[in-house]
Amino acid sequence: MKNKNFEVKIYYTGFCTHQVKVKTKDEAINKAKKIPINKNEIFGNLENWEEADNAEEIKKICNE
């Protein structure tokens, strides 16, 4: 069988943990979203999300 070209997207889940001082849960989430992402924490807890992985055959490759 001849090899085919595929574009593959592998999805991962991860999270950052923040501590904030506010009055409500909604305020806490909104404030935490504004805090810069801790890249080391994200990379340290990544897990593959296999249900979202996808591969699509590429019929025509650009620049080839």
C-alpha positions in Angstrom: 0.0 0.0 0.0 1.3 3.5 -0.9 1.9 6.0 1.9 -0.5 8.9 2.2 0.0 12.3 3.7 -2.0 13.2 6.8 -2.4 16.3 8.9 -2.7 15.2 12.5 -4.0 17.2 15.4 -3.2 15.7 18.9 -5.1 17.5 21.7 -4.0 17.8 25.2 -5.6 19.1 28.4 -3.9 20.9 31.1 -4.5 23.5 33.8 -2.9 26.3 35.9 -3.8 26.8 39.5 -4.2 30.3 40.9 -5.1 31.7 44.3 -7.1 34.9 44.2 -9.0 36.9 46.9 -12.4 38.1 45.7 -16.1 38.0 46.8 -17.6 35.5 44.4 -16.8 32.4 42.4 -17.4 34.2 39.1 -15.1 37.0 40.1 -12.5 34.4 41.1 -12.6 32.8 37.6 -12.5 36.1 35.8 -9.6 37.4 37.9 -7.6 34.1 37.4 -8.1 34.2 33.6 -6.2 37.5 33.6 -3.2 36.1 35.4 -0.3 35.1 33.1 -0.1 31.4 32.3 2.6 29.4 34.2 4.1 27.5 31.3 6.0 25.1 33.6 2.8 24.1 35.3 0.9 23.6 32.1 3.7 21.4 30.6 3.9 19.5 33.9 0.3 18.3 33.9 -0.6 17.8 30.2 -2.6 14.7 29.5 -3.6 13.4 26.1 -7.3 13.9 25.2 -7.6 10.9 22.8 -11.3 11.5 22.1 -10.3 14.8 20.4 -7.4 13.5 18.3 -7.9 13.6 14.6 -6.2 12.8 11.3 -7.3 14.0 7.9 -5.8 12.7 4.7 -4.2 15.5 2.7 -5.2 15.2 -1.0 -3.0 18.0 -2.3 0.1 19.4 -0.5 0.9 23.0 -1.0 4.4 24.0 -2.1 5.2 20.5 -3.4 
